[in-house]
Amino acid sequence: MKRLVAMAAMVFACIAGTSNVHALQRGAIAEDANSVTPLLNGQVAPKTTLKMADGTPVSLQALTMQKPSIVLFYRGGWCPYCNEQLAQLKDIEKDLVNMGYQILAISPESPARLQEQKLETEFLVTLLSDDKLDTIREFGVGFYVDTVTELKYKTYGIDLTKGESGKSVLPAPAIFMLDKKGKVLFSYVNPDYKVRPSAELVLAVAKTLKKEM
């Protein structure tokens, strides 16, 4: 377990190092996945509003004040890599819940689409819609999708959420672990959407951080 946590720390250190260069640009949508500027350890999650799967608005701050949170940003239910990640988390969700954590999964998809996902799976995770992109923007994980990729997704029947500029936006897959004050204690953000931290790694980090809460 110690080895897993050490590996996670090294991964975060590398990502945080590149993000510091562009720290002042946080709060804006990045031009591409490699340019995202995620929140760093010690920073506090934004006070944004999301939507539940039934469309009810909910404050992120109100949610995270209840208990330590594992906040997951994923591209959508159409993404096989995201579904695989969620399936792996399902294997450890009871362990995480028993330790006092809640799992919040945020995507830019509409509440209606989240409702479909909710009906398709039995999950303790709370699915949240950020179709206005405010939370994705303020966490610094959003980026504009290039035209070629957008057109490719459209051929698969996937309509991506658009920002104020009219361009499609996706989040770089990310995991943030927050305490009840909303402070980031750990994060993993990778611009390569095919690479996700294993459930074993997430569980190991959660166990270690729980001792500090």
Order of alpha helices (4+ residues) and beta strands (2+ residues): alpha-beta-beta-alpha-beta-alpha-beta-alpha-beta-alpha-beta-alpha-beta-beta-beta-alpha
